[in-house]
């Protein structure tokens, strides 16, 4: 076909009884299928581009939502100002308890107290500040209560003259006897103090113990204060640690003025030396 050949396309409008004609070169008619293919390729490329753009936008939207959720979660975990104040209040209360424990131990003659383990492994590390401080506070409360009801410290001036266990019998030369407590040197009238909170279950004469005060504490503990010259409490009295319960003397089976001090657990004597210091 000649390159100068032309084709005429007639378009008829039946409603208006008229027509239009369009004259184009024949080569364009021959190439129409190529034009259609190119157009279809362009449309397909545009559709693919729009699809990729949509997916990218969707991923960015989801990522933004994920980040927003993470930020919101972090914001919820940040203590509010009121929470911070409450946590600070817990810290102050803990400090006050530590000071009370320190003063309490000094009053009872205890030389040292190690509390490195407070707040240790037993506390769940993932707890929030309020829960953490609350558990810490409860733990200290239990420690303080345990100290109040556990015999600790010296009942008299810390001048020991006889230890717990077997010793030479002071009344029968050449024999030995089991000494169920420890003895403190003292003069008649020197004050004797309770080593823990408890209830007086006996105050008066008790055989070879002479005038004796027996105090029952929690957890099966008892303390005995023997050879007194005078009781300053009565049976049934509730006493506190450090409270004066009697005066040193030499009543009962005794060779001179001193205090015989016993610590008992479930009515069996144990070595009081273990309770003089906390370390």
C-alpha positions as a Markdown table, in Angstrom:
| # | Residue | x | y | z |
|---|---|---|---|---|
| 1 | Unk | 0.0 | 0.0 | 0.0 |
| 2 | Unk | 1.3 | 3.5 | -0.9 |
| 3 | Unk | 2.4 | 5.7 | 1.9 |
| 4 | Unk | 0.2 | 8.5 | 0.4 |
| 5 | Unk | -3.0 | 6.3 | 0.5 |
| 6 | Unk | -5.7 | 7.8 | 2.8 |
| 7 | Unk | -8.8 | 6.3 | 4.3 |
| 8 | Unk | -12.1 | 8.1 | 5.0 |
| 9 | Unk | -14.1 | 7.2 | 8.1 |
| 10 | Unk | -17.8 | 8.3 | 7.9 |
| 11 | Unk | -19.7 | 8.7 | 11.2 |
| 12 | Unk | -23.6 | 8.9 | 10.8 |
| 13 | Unk | -25.9 | 10.4 | 13.4 |
| 14 | Unk | -29.4 | 8.8 | 12.8 |
| 15 | Unk | -31.2 | 11.2 | 15.0 |
| 16 | Unk | -30.0 | 14.3 | 13.4 |
| 17 | Unk | -29.8 | 12.9 | 9.8 |
| 18 | Unk | -26.3 | 14.0 | 9.3 |
| 19 | Unk | -22.9 | 12.6 | 9.1 |
| 20 | Unk | -19.3 | 13.5 | 9.7 |
| 21 | Unk | -16.2 | 12.2 | 7.9 |
| 22 | Unk | -12.7 | 11.8 | 9.1 |
| 23 | Unk | -9.8 | 11.3 | 6.7 |
| 24 | Unk | -6.6 | 9.6 | 8.0 |
| 25 | Unk | -3.6 | 8.1 | 6.4 |
| 26 | Unk | -3.9 | 4.4 | 5.7 |
| 27 | Unk | -0.7 | 3.7 | 7.6 |
| 28 | Unk | -2.4 | 4.7 | 10.8 |
| 29 | Unk | -5.1 | 2.2 | 10.3 |
| 30 | Unk | -2.5 | -0.5 | 9.6 |
| 31 | Unk | -0.7 | 0.5 | 12.9 |
| 32 | Unk | -3.9 | 0.7 | 15.0 |
| 33 | Unk | -3.2 | -2.6 | 16.7 |
| 34 | Unk | 0.3 | -1.4 | 17.7 |
| 35 | Unk | -1.3 | 1.8 | 19.1 |
| 36 | Unk | -3.8 | -0.3 | 21.0 |
| 37 | Unk | -1.0 | -2.5 | 22.4 |
| 38 | Unk | 1.1 | 0.6 | 23.5 |
| 39 | Unk | -2.0 | 2.2 | 25.1 |
| 40 | Unk | -2.8 | -1.1 | 26.9 |
| 41 | Unk | 0.8 | -1.3 | 28.1 |
| 42 | Unk | 0.7 | 2.2 | 29.4 |
| 43 | Unk | -2.6 | 1.7 | 31.2 |
| 44 | Unk | -1.2 | -1.5 | 32.8 |
| 45 | Unk | 2.0 | 0.2 | 33.9 |
| 46 | Unk | -0.1 | 3.0 | 35.5 |
| 47 | Unk | -2.4 | 0.4 | 37.2 |
| 48 | Unk | 0.7 | -1.4 | 38.6 |
| 49 | Unk | 2.2 | 1.8 | 39.8 |
| 50 | Unk | -1.0 | 2.8 | 41.5 |
| 51 | Unk | -1.2 | -0.7 | 43.2 |
| 52 | Unk | 2.3 | -0.4 | 44.5 |
| 53 | Unk | 1.6 | 3.2 | 45.7 |
| 54 | Unk | -1.5 | 2.0 | 47.5 |
| 55 | Unk | 0.3 | -1.0 | 49.2 |
| 56 | Unk | 3.1 | 1.3 | 50.3 |
| 57 | Unk | 0.7 | 3.8 | 51.7 |
| 58 | Unk | -1.2 | 1.0 | 53.5 |
| 59 | Unk | 2.0 | -0.3 | 55.0 |
| 60 | Unk | 3.0 | 3.1 | 56.2 |
| 61 | Unk | -0.5 | 3.6 | 57.7 |
| 62 | Unk | -0.2 | 0.3 | 59.5 |
| 63 | Unk | 3.4 | 1.1 | 60.7 |
| 64 | Unk | 2.1 | 4.5 | 61.9 |
| 65 | Unk | -0.7 | 2.8 | 63.8 |
| 66 | Unk | 1.8 | 0.3 | 65.4 |
| 67 | Unk | 4.1 | 3.1 | 66.5 |
| 68 | Unk | 1.2 | 5.1 | 67.9 |
| 69 | Unk | 0.0 | 2.1 | 69.9 |
| 70 | Unk | 3.5 | 1.6 | 71.3 |
| 71 | Unk | 3.8 | 5.2 | 72.3 |
| 72 | Unk | 0.4 | 5.1 | 73.9 |
| 73 | Unk | 1.4 | 2.0 | 75.8 |
| 74 | Unk | 4.6 | 3.6 | 77.0 |
| 75 | Unk | 2.7 | 6.7 | 78.1 |
| 76 | Unk | 0.4 | 4.5 | 80.2 |
| 77 | Unk | 3.5 | 3.0 | 81.9 |
| 78 | Unk | 4.9 | 6.4 | 82.8 |
| 79 | Unk | 3.9 | 7.2 | 86.4 |
| 80 | Unk | 1.5 | 10.0 | 86.7 |
| 81 | Unk | 2.5 | 13.0 | 88.9 |
| 82 | Unk | 0.1 | 11.7 | 91.6 |
| 83 | Unk | 1.7 | 8.2 | 91.3 |
| 84 | Unk | 5.2 | 9.8 | 91.7 |
| 85 | Unk | 4.1 | 11.6 | 94.8 |
| 86 | Unk | 2.7 | 8.4 | 96.2 |
| 87 | Unk | 5.9 | 6.5 | 95.4 |
| 88 | Unk | 7.9 | 9.2 | 97.1 |
| 89 | Unk | 5.6 | 8.9 | 100.1 |
| 90 | Unk | 6.4 | 5.2 | 100.2 |
| 91 | Unk | 10.1 | 5.9 | 100.1 |
| 92 | Unk | 9.7 | 8.4 | 103.0 |
| 93 | Unk | 7.8 | 5.8 | 105.0 |
| 94 | Unk | 10.5 | 3.2 | 104.3 |
| 95 | Unk | 13.2 | 5.6 | 105.4 |
| 96 | Unk | 11.2 | 6.3 | 108.6 |
| 97 | Unk | 10.9 | 2.6 | 109.3 |
| 98 | Unk | 14.6 | 2.1 | 108.8 |
| 99 | Unk | 15.3 | 4.9 | 111.2 |
| 100 | Unk | 12.9 | 3.3 | 113.7 |
| 101 | Unk | 14.6 | 0.0 | 113.4 |
| 102 | Unk | 18.0 | 1.6 | 113.9 |
| 103 | Unk | 16.9 | 3.4 | 117.0 |
| 104 | Unk | 15.1 | 0.3 | 118.2 |
| 105 | Unk | 18.3 | -1.8 | 117.9 |
| 106 | Unk | 20.4 | 0.9 | 119.7 |
| 107 | Unk | 17.9 | 0.9 | 122.5 |
| 108 | Unk | 18.2 | -2.8 | 122.9 |
| 109 | Unk | 22.0 | -2.8 | 122.7 |
| 110 | Unk | 22.3 | -4.5 | 119.3 |
| 111 | Unk | 25.7 | -3.8 | 117.7 |
| 112 | Unk | 24.8 | -4.3 | 114.0 |
| 113 | Unk | 22.0 | -5.0 | 111.6 |
| 114 | Unk | 22.6 | -6.1 | 108.0 |
| 115 | Unk | 19.6 | -5.4 | 105.7 |
| 116 | Unk | 21.2 | -5.8 | 102.3 |
| 117 | Unk | 18.6 | -8.4 | 101.3 |
| 118 | Unk | 15.6 | -6.1 | 101.7 |
| 119 | Unk | 14.0 | -5.6 | 98.3 |
| 120 | Unk | 15.9 | -8.5 | 96.9 |
| 121 | Unk | 15.0 | -11.4 | 94.6 |
| 122 | Unk | 11.6 | -12.1 | 96.1 |
| 123 | Unk | 10.3 | -8.8 | 94.7 |
| 124 | Unk | 9.0 | -9.1 | 91.1 |
| 125 | Unk | 11.2 | -6.8 | 89.0 |
| 126 | Unk | 8.5 | -6.1 | 86.5 |
| 127 | Unk | 6.1 | -4.6 | 89.0 |
| 128 | Unk | 5.2 | -0.9 | 88.7 |
| 129 | Unk | 6.6 | 1.6 | 91.2 |
| 130 | Unk | 3.6 | 1.6 | 93.5 |
| 131 | Unk | 3.5 | -2.2 | 93.7 |
| 132 | Unk | 7.2 | -2.4 | 94.2 |
| 133 | Unk | 7.2 | 0.1 | 97.0 |
| 134 | Unk | 4.2 | -1.5 | 98.6 |
| 135 | Unk | 5.9 | -4.9 | 98.8 |
| 136 | Unk | 9.1 | -3.2 | 100.1 |
| 137 | Unk | 7.0 | -1.5 | 102.7 |
| 138 | Unk | 5.3 | -4.7 | 103.8 |
| 139 | Unk | 8.6 | -6.5 | 103.9 |
| 140 | Unk | 10.1 | -3.9 | 106.3 |
| 141 | Unk | 6.9 | -4.1 | 108.4 |
| 142 | Unk | 7.4 | -7.8 | 108.8 |
| 143 | Unk | 11.1 | -7.4 | 109.7 |
| 144 | Unk | 10.2 | -4.7 | 112.3 |
| 145 | Unk | 7.5 | -6.9 | 113.8 |
| 146 | Unk | 9.8 | -9.9 | 113.8 |
| 147 | Unk | 12.4 | -7.8 | 115.7 |
| 148 | Unk | 9.9 | -6.6 | 118.3 |
| 149 | Unk | 8.8 | -10.1 | 119.2 |
| 150 | Unk | 12.1 | -11.9 | 118.8 |
| 151 | Unk | 14.5 | -11.8 | 121.8 |
| 152 | Unk | 17.4 | -9.5 | 120.7 |
| 153 | Unk | 20.0 | -7.6 | 122.5 |
| 154 | Unk | 21.2 | -7.4 | 126.1 |
| 155 | Unk | 18.9 | -7.6 | 129.1 |
| 156 | Unk | 21.5 | -6.1 | 131.4 |
| 157 | Unk | 25.0 | -4.5 | 131.2 |
| 158 | Unk | 27.0 | -6.6 | 128.7 |
| 159 | Unk | 29.4 | -8.2 | 131.1 |
| 160 | Unk | 29.2 | -11.9 | 130.7 |
| 161 | Unk | 30.5 | -14.2 | 133.4 |
| 162 | Unk | 29.3 | -17.6 | 132.4 |
| 163 | Unk | 28.4 | -19.1 | 129.0 |
| 164 | Unk | 25.7 | -21.5 | 127.8 |
| 165 | Unk | 26.5 | -25.2 | 128.0 |
| 166 | Unk | 28.4 | -27.5 | 130.2 |
| 167 | Unk | 30.5 | -25.9 | 132.9 |
| 168 | Unk | 32.2 | -26.7 | 136.2 |
| 169 | Unk | 29.6 | -27.0 | 139.0 |
| 170 | Unk | 30.1 | -24.0 | 141.3 |
| 171 | Unk | 28.5 | -25.9 | 144.2 |
| 172 | Unk | 30.2 | -29.3 | 143.8 |
| 173 | Unk | 33.8 | -29.2 | 143.1 |
| 174 | Unk | 35.0 | -31.7 | 140.5 |
| 175 | Unk | 31.7 | -32.1 | 138.8 |
| 176 | Unk | 30.1 | -30.5 | 135.9 |
| 177 | Unk | 26.6 | -29.3 | 135.1 |
| 178 | Unk | 24.6 | -28.0 | 132.1 |
| 179 | Unk | 24.1 | -24.2 | 132.2 |
| 180 | Unk | 20.8 | -23.5 | 130.4 |
| 181 | Unk | 21.5 | -19.8 | 130.0 |
| 182 | Unk | 24.2 | -17.1 | 130.3 |
| 183 | Unk | 25.1 | -15.0 | 133.3 |
| 184 | Unk | 25.6 | -11.2 | 133.4 |
| 185 | Unk | 27.7 | -9.6 | 136.1 |
| 186 | Unk | 25.8 | -6.9 | 138.1 |
| 187 | Unk | 25.2 | -5.3 | 141.5 |
| 188 | Unk | 22.1 | -5.8 | 143.5 |
| 189 | Unk | 19.5 | -3.3 | 142.2 |
| 190 | Unk | 20.9 | -3.0 | 138.7 |
| 191 | Unk | 18.0 | -2.9 | 136.2 |
| 192 | Unk | 16.9 | -5.8 | 134.0 |
| 193 | Unk | 15.1 | -5.2 | 130.8 |
| 194 | Unk | 12.9 | -7.3 | 128.5 |
| 195 | Unk | 14.6 | -8.2 | 125.2 |
| 196 | Unk | 11.3 | -8.4 | 123.2 |
| 197 | Unk | 7.6 | -7.6 | 123.3 |
| 198 | Unk | 5.6 | -10.3 | 125.0 |
| 199 | Unk | 3.4 | -11.3 | 127.9 |
| 200 | Unk | 4.6 | -12.1 | 131.5 |
| 201 | Unk | 3.6 | -15.7 | 132.3 |
| 202 | Unk | 5.3 | -15.9 | 135.6 |
| 203 | Unk | 6.7 | -13.3 | 138.0 |
| 204 | Unk | 7.9 | -14.6 | 141.4 |
| 205 | Unk | 9.8 | -17.4 | 143.1 |
| 206 | Unk | 10.7 | -20.4 | 140.9 |
| 207 | Unk | 12.8 | -22.9 | 142.8 |
| 208 | Unk | 16.5 | -22.7 | 142.1 |
| 209 | Unk | 15.9 | -19.7 | 139.8 |
| 210 | Unk | 15.0 | -17.7 | 142.8 |
| 211 | Unk | 12.8 | -14.7 | 141.9 |
| 212 | Unk | 12.2 | -15.0 | 138.2 |
| 213 | Unk | 10.3 | -13.3 | 135.5 |
| 214 | Unk | 9.3 | -15.4 | 132.5 |
| 215 | Unk | 8.0 | -13.7 | 129.4 |
| 216 | Unk | 6.3 | -15.4 | 126.5 |
| 217 | Unk | 6.8 | -14.0 | 123.0 |
| 218 | Unk | 5.5 | -14.9 | 119.5 |
| 219 | Unk | 6.8 | -17.8 | 117.4 |
| 220 | Unk | 7.3 | -20.0 | 120.4 |
| 221 | Unk | 10.0 | -17.9 | 122.1 |
| 222 | Unk | 10.3 | -17.3 | 125.9 |
| 223 | Unk | 12.8 | -15.4 | 127.9 |
| 224 | Unk | 13.7 | -16.0 | 131.6 |
| 225 | Unk | 15.3 | -13.5 | 134.0 |
| 226 | Unk | 16.4 | -15.2 | 137.1 |
| 227 | Unk | 18.0 | -14.7 | 140.6 |
| 228 | Unk | 16.4 | -11.2 | 140.8 |
| 229 | Unk | 16.1 | -9.2 | 144.0 |
| 230 | Unk | 12.8 | -7.8 | 142.9 |
| 231 | Unk | 10.1 | -8.2 | 140.2 |
| 232 | Unk | 8.8 | -5.0 | 138.7 |
| 233 | Unk | 6.1 | -6.6 | 136.6 |
| 234 | Unk | 3.2 | -9.0 | 137.3 |
| 235 | Unk | 1.9 | -12.2 | 135.8 |
| 236 | Unk | -0.4 | -11.2 | 132.9 |
| 237 | Unk | 1.3 | -7.9 | 132.1 |
| 238 | Unk | 2.1 | -7.1 | 128.5 |
| 239 | Unk | 5.6 | -5.7 | 128.2 |
| 240 | Unk | 7.6 | -4.1 | 125.4 |
| 241 | Unk | 11.2 | -4.6 | 124.4 |
| 242 | Unk | 13.5 | -2.5 | 126.6 |
| 243 | Unk | 11.0 | -2.3 | 129.4 |
| 244 | Unk | 12.3 | -2.8 | 133.0 |
| 245 | Unk | 11.1 | -6.0 | 134.4 |
| 246 | Unk | 13.2 | -6.4 | 137.6 |
| 247 | Unk | 16.4 | -5.8 | 139.5 |
| 248 | Unk | 19.5 | -8.0 | 139.7 |
| 249 | Unk | 19.9 | -10.0 | 142.9 |
| 250 | Unk | 21.2 | -13.3 | 144.3 |
| 251 | Unk | 18.1 | -15.2 | 145.1 |
| 252 | Unk | 17.7 | -19.0 | 144.6 |
| 253 | Unk | 20.7 | -21.2 | 143.7 |
| 254 | Unk | 23.2 | -18.4 | 143.3 |
| 255 | Unk | 26.8 | -17.6 | 144.4 |
| 256 | Unk | 26.5 | -13.8 | 144.2 |
| 257 | Unk | 24.6 | -11.0 | 142.5 |
| 258 | Unk | 24.1 | -11.6 | 138.8 |
| 259 | Unk | 21.4 | -12.1 | 136.2 |
| 260 | Unk | 20.8 | -15.5 | 134.8 |
| 261 | Unk | 19.2 | -15.0 | 131.3 |
| 262 | Unk | 17.6 | -17.8 | 129.3 |
| 263 | Unk | 16.1 | -17.9 | 125.8 |
| 264 | Unk | 13.7 | -20.8 | 125.1 |
| 265 | Unk | 12.1 | -22.0 | 121.9 |
| 266 | Unk | 9.1 | -24.3 | 122.3 |
| 267 | Unk | 10.0 | -24.6 | 126.0 |
| 268 | Unk | 13.6 | -25.9 | 125.2 |
| 269 | Unk | 16.6 | -23.7 | 126.2 |
| 270 | Unk | 18.8 | -22.4 | 123.3 |
| 271 | Unk | 22.0 | -20.5 | 123.3 |
| 272 | Unk | 21.1 | -16.8 | 124.1 |
| 273 | Unk | 24.4 | -15.7 | 122.5 |
| 274 | Unk | 22.9 | -16.1 | 119.1 |
| 275 | Unk | 20.3 | -13.4 | 120.0 |
| 276 | Unk | 22.6 | -10.7 | 121.4 |
| 277 | Unk | 23.6 | -9.3 | 118.1 |
| 278 | Unk | 22.0 | -9.2 | 114.6 |
| 279 | Unk | 24.7 | -9.6 | 111.9 |
